Amino acid sequence: MTPAILFPAEWYPQSGIQLTWPHEETDWAYMLDEVTACYIELAREIARRERLLIVTPHPKQVKQLLQGVVDLEAVTFAQCPTNDTWARDHGGITLFCDGTPAIYDFKFNGWGLKFAANYDNLITSTLCRQGRFNARYENRLNFVVEGGALESDGAGTLLTTSECLLSPNRNGEWSQARIEEYLKETFGLQRVLWLDHGYLAGDDTDSHIDTLARFAPGNTIVYVQCTDPTDEHYEALRRMEEQLRTFTTLEGTPYRLLPLPMANAVYDENGERLPATYANFLIMNDAVLYPTYRQPANDQAAAQVLQQAFPDREIVGIDCSPLIRQHGSLHCVTMQYPKDVLR
């Protein structure tokens, strides 16, 4: 008999969150103090609410950094070599197979061979060997996918982008039909909704879904909307919005669509636009942590939309201006684990 498989939504009750900590051998070296301050704030807010797993080659150094600032009783440190810090993409993905949790370890190849990932691709298997999870380990290294590319409603529907999952440097020899069949079988899905439009300048991920559109409870999709016709994203995000309007639930009813504001353009020191997006939020048991970008009006408007989507949760902003300097944001650096999974 085929096992019943559940890919839980992010708002499924959680046991904790993983952060993979920046260090001087990562791409953060040139701005390590600035990004570390952002991570400390993230760690503080997470540990106030749930268990926090910190993956780092230097646990003693990180523990000293957090002393007196973060509730260390809520923190577990796992020593492990790392290339980078994007836990959403190298972290294990939890599924339930006949009610029993399993950590699925997919291949991470640096977003289509763009960056080194030799250490990061081993993090999940290392954590499992260290006994960090109350879950079975499932080797799925035959398939390349990142957690930021997958958005589950917990009821059999997956939302993803065709640009990312059909990227030739991930599973290039696989057709869309074969990838869809694999996703349905592996994640216990009834269907896959492919978003064919939408991108952010400066994004290295080939349009991860978690930068553009996200599921929320009550058949809701929260998505980035661009209302400025002079913005380079306007046409692509307009087409994305039109496609979202065509999507219906399994019961055939339209989704409740809640538009997030488009962040004002942010540029790096070389004049390259950075992928500032309010869709890159983390859903926790009692809160939603969301990225802010030192844009008070937009930051506040995003908080109001997220409060509509998650009326029973506290909406907490964290300045992620440092994170987008390396082309990611808050959701990208975190990975949640369902209840009873994280030891």
Buried (B, 14 or more C-beta within 10 A) or exposed (E): EEEEBBBBBBBBEBBBBBBBBBBEBBBBEEBEEBBBEBBBBBBBBBBBBBBBBBBBBBBEEBBEBBEEEBBBEBBBBBEBBBBBBBBBBBBBBBBBBEEEBBBBBBBBBBBBEEBEBEBBBBBBBBBBEEEBBBBEBBEBEEBBBBBBBBBBBBBBBBBBBBBBBBBEEBBEEBEEEEBBEBBBEBBBBEEBBBBEBBBBBBBBBBBBBBBBBBBBBEBBBBBBBBEEEEBBBBEBBBBBBEBBEEBEEEEEEEBBBBBBBBBEEBEEEEEEBBBBBBBBBBBBBEBBBBBBBEBEEBBEBBBEBBBBBBEEBEBBBBBBBBBBBBBBBBBBBBBBBBBEBBB
